[in-house]
Amino acid sequence: MDIKEYFARISYQGAYDKPDLDTLTSIFQHHIRTVPFENLSIHCGEHVELDLEPVYHKIVRKNRGGWCMENNHLLSWALKTLGYDVTLLGSKVYVPENDIYPDEIDHLLLKVVLQGKSYIVDGGFGMSYQLWKPMELIAGKDQPQTPGIFRFVEEDGIWYLEKVKRKQCVPNESVAASHNVDKEVCRRIYLFTLQPRDIEEFRPCNQHLQTEPGSLFVTKSICSLQTTDGIRALVGWKLTEMTYNYKDNMDLVEIRILTDEEIEKTLKEKFNITLDKKLVPINTSRLSLF
């Protein structure tokens, strides 16, 4: 594994000799705009590996993406290689349809300490709840980013990440009803503690999420990528392209339903992904990803 090969993968050409916030932010943004959040391996008959070297080979050499345990594991290696103080954390992702958090951790994120300040760095959430910048670990402070206003709430050592949502404009009325446009103003995203975690603690979660019949990642094939002004996502056959804050505190959401024949071409053109095996798209879960 080589840091310069990783930089080439994420198209990063900036300085990296000083581990500061500007460098961290730039590397992070290059990562989320070139490495998709995706679970396509599951729907191609492949197993999602947790070990670092297979993750590196998949994302860096095969030009693929991954979910949180792949993206953030690779990102933690890159940041540690550059001299950053990085700790793995575990979180529980909020399920709005049931208004619950799971019993066990199901998401990996990173804490980075810089000049005595702690930041949450999460390059593996994807969709419209993906952070675009490291967030300072301060409770109750609005931290505006291009995707929206994020903030942390802390109660008895448990931290909650929230996002204030904008209104959405969905011009294609024929598919708007299937988009499940939320009326909520603020969405809880996940909860976490500051207990340091080892990657081995995520093995049960990594296995469960790709084999449990009711898992979101089993019931939806997902590929999302952050752009310079929004996101694009392919969930099942539905291609969504979102432009953040395109007018009057409103996000533009454009949706198109693809045919089977368009899937492979779209993955290549929109996400720079070429799969070794045939993808079997699926979208049977009612859970809203936007």
N, C-alpha and C positions, 0 to 999 in steps of 0.2 A: 504494500500500500504506500502511495506516494502523495504528499500534499499537493504537489504541482499538478499531478494528474487529476486530482479532485478539483483544483482551481480551473483547469481546462474544461472539465465537465460542466462546471457552473458558470463558465465564461467570466471568471473573476480575474482582472488584470491589475488590481490595485495593490497598494503596499500592504505588507503583513508582518513587518518587523517589530511593530509596537502593538501589544494587545490592549487597545483602548476601545471606547464605546463606538466611535465612528467606524473603525475597522470591523468590529463585531456586527454592527448594523448593516454595513455594506455586504459583507460575506453572507449574512443571513438573508438579505433581500435577493442576492444573486441565486442563492439556493432555492428559495421558494418560487422563483420565476423560471427556473430551468428544470427542477426535479419535481415531477407531479406527485400529488398525493393520490395513490391508487392501490387497489386491491385486485388487479386483473389476474394475478397469478392464481388466485383461488378459482377463477372462472376459466382458466386455461388448463386445469388439471395439474397445477404445480403447488408445491408446499412453500409457505412463507417462512424463510429461515430467520433465526434471531442472532446467530453468531456474526461477528463483525466482518470477517473476510468474505463470506458469501454475500452479505449486504453490500459491501464495497464493490464486489465484482458485478453484482446486479445493477446497482445505480450508476457507478462510475464507468465501468467498461461496457456494459450492455445498454446503457442509455435508458434505463428504466426508472420508475419512481418506486414508491413504497408507502406503507402506512406509518403511524407514529413511531413504532418500535424500530423501524428501519431508518426512516429519515432522521429522527433525533439521535439514534445510536451513531449513525455516520457523522452527523453534525457535532456530536460530543467528541468524537475522535479527532475531527479536524480542529476544533477549538482547543482541545487539550494539547494537540501537537504544536499549536501556535503559542502555547503558554498561558491560556486562560484557566481560571479556577472554575471548574465545572462539576456540578453534582447532579446525578439523576434523581428525579422525583417521580412519584406515582400519583395518578389522579383518577377520579371517577367521573365519567361523562354524564351530564344531565340528560334524562330522557323526557322531553316535554310532553309527549303524548300520554305518559303515565305519571308525570310529575314526581319522578323518583330519581335517585342515584343508585347505581348497582352496589351490591354488597362488597365486591372485590375491586381492586384497581383494574382499570382497563385502558389506561392511557399513560404514555411515557412523555415527560417534558423535562426541561433542563433549567437549573438555576446557575447563573454565572455571577460571580462576585468580582466587582471592579472598583478599585480605590475605596473600599469599605462599603460600597453600595451593592445590594443584591438585585438582580434582574431575572425575570422569567423569559426564557427563550424557547419558543415552541415552533419548530418548523415542520410539524407533522400533524396538523389538525385538518387542514384543507378547507375547501368550500368557502363560504362567505364568513366563516368564523375564524379564519386563519389570521393570526397576528402578522403585521407587516414590519414591526419594529420590536426590539426587546422592550419589555415593560418593567419599569422600576417597581420593586415589591413594596408598595405603599398602600395601605388600606384607605378606602374612601376618597381617593383622588381620581378625577376623570383624566384619562390619558387619550386624547384624540389622535386617531390615525386615519389614513385614507379610507379603510373599510368601515369606520364608524368610531364611536367613543367606547373605549374599553375601560374597565375599572376592577379593582380588587375589593372585596369585602372580607373582613376577618372576624371570626367568632370563635373564641376559646381555642385558638391554635389551628383552626380549620380555615383555609383560604378559599374564597369563591371568585371565579372569573365571570364577569358579566359583559355583555355588549349592548349598547343602546342602538337600536335599529332605525334605519330610515324607512320612509315609505317606498313602495316599489311601483314602477310603471311597467306593465306587461302588455305591449301593444298587440301581440298576436292573440286575439280573443279566442280563436279556435282551440288553443291549447292552454289558455290562461287558467281555466278551471282545474286542470290537472296539476297546476304548479303549486297549489296549496299555499297561496300568499297569506302569510301570518298577519294578524292584527295586533300582535303583541308589540309593545314599545321597547321592552328590555328583555333580553334572553340570557338566562343563566347558561353557562357553557360547561364548566366542570368545577369540582372542588378538589383540593389537594392539601397535604400537609408538607412541612419542611423536613420530614424524615428522609435521610439519604437512602437511596435504593441501589441495589446491585442489579445488573442486567439479568442475572439468573432468576430474580424474583418475578420477571415478566414471562417466563416460559409457560406457566399455566395459562395466562391470559392470551399469549400469542397462539397457543394451540386451540383454546376455547373459541376465540373469535373467528377462526377459519374452519371450524368443524361443527359448532353448535347450530342446528337447523334454524333456530330463531335469531341468530346473530345478524346484525345489520349488514355485515360484510359478506355473509352467505346469501342474504336475500336481495342484495343490490350489487351490481358491478359498477364500480366508481372510478373515475379518473378526473381529477381537477387540477388546474394549474393557475397560479396567480399571474396576472399580466401587469403592465405598467399602470393601467387605470381601472382594473377590476379583476374578474376571474372568468375562466371558462371551465365547464364541467360536462362530462358525459356520464350519465347515470342510466344504465340500461341502454335504451335507444334514444333517450332524450338529451339533446345537446342544448345546454344553457350558456349564454354569454351575458355577463353582467358588467355594466359600466357604473362605477361608484359615483354618486353625487353629480350626475350629469346635468341636473338642474334642480333648484329649489329644494335642497335637502332630500332628493329623491334618486333612487338607483334605477337605472334602466335594465330591464330583464327581457332578453330576447330568447325565445325557445323554438327549437325545431325538432321534430321527430324524424330520426334517420331510418333508412331501410337497412337490412342486413348487409347489403352490398356496399353501403357507405361507411360502415363501422371502421374497417381497416384503414381506409384512406383518411378518414377523419382523425384517427389516432396518430397517424403519421404527420398530417399537415397541421393539426391544432396542438398536439402534445409531444411531437417528435418521438413517438413510441412505435417500434416495430416489434411485434410479438413473435416468439419462436413457435408457439402453438396457437391453434384457433381459439378465439374468444367466444364463449357462449354468454351473450348479454342476459341480464336478469334485473328486474326491478319490481319486486313483489311486496316490499315493506311500505307501510304508510308513513314512516318517519320522514319528516321534512328536513332536508339538509340545508335549507336556505332561511 
